[in-house]
Amino acid sequence: MPYRNQQRHERGEGRVQFLITLAVIAGLVYIGMQFFPVYLHNLQMEDETQKIVTQAVVQNWHDADVRTRLAQKAIEYRLPDNAKIEITRNGKKVSARIAYTQAITLPYYTYNWPFEIRKEDSSF
């Protein structure tokens, strides 16, 4: 029996399996490297949106000021140009909604990842 395993190894069958495993791991790392920055920018934009909405309530900003600041952050965090920014005010309560679809280009395929950020604050 040990002789049979030794023959299999000598023919390179173990090496092929290792190369296939290595290729799969490399593919997963590549895909992760395409998705992770997009996800991280979305999380950062969520945090900034909450900060801006809270400041808007505390400092009584106009809707145009809130939209401008959110648009600046959207550029900073590389959101697509077609991101829709909506600001609504109900008394002292300010709400922001940002909706966009981020295209992630992979070999032979483009994945359109939809995002929606909703934040509101009344500071009471």
Stockholm file with secondary structure:
# STOCKHOLM 1.0

chainA/1-124         MPYRNQQRHERGEGRVQFLITLAVIAGLVYIGMQFFPVYLHNLQMEDETQKIVTQAVVQNWHDADVRTRLAQKAIEYRLPDNAKIEITRNGKKVSARIAYTQAITLPYYTYNWPFEIRKEDSSF
#=GR chainA/1-124 SS CHHHHHHHHHTTHHHHHHHHHHHHHHHHHHHHHHHHHHHHHHHHHHHHHHHHHHHHHHHTCCHHHHHHHHHHHHHHTTCCTTCEEEEEEETTEEEEEEEEEEEEEETTEEEEEEEEEEEEECCC
#=GC SS_cons         CHHHHHHHHHTTHHHHHHHHHHHHHHHHHHHHHHHHHHHHHHHHHHHHHHHHHHHHHHHTCCHHHHHHHHHHHHHHTTCCTTCEEEEEEETTEEEEEEEEEEEEEETTEEEEEEEEEEEEECCC
//
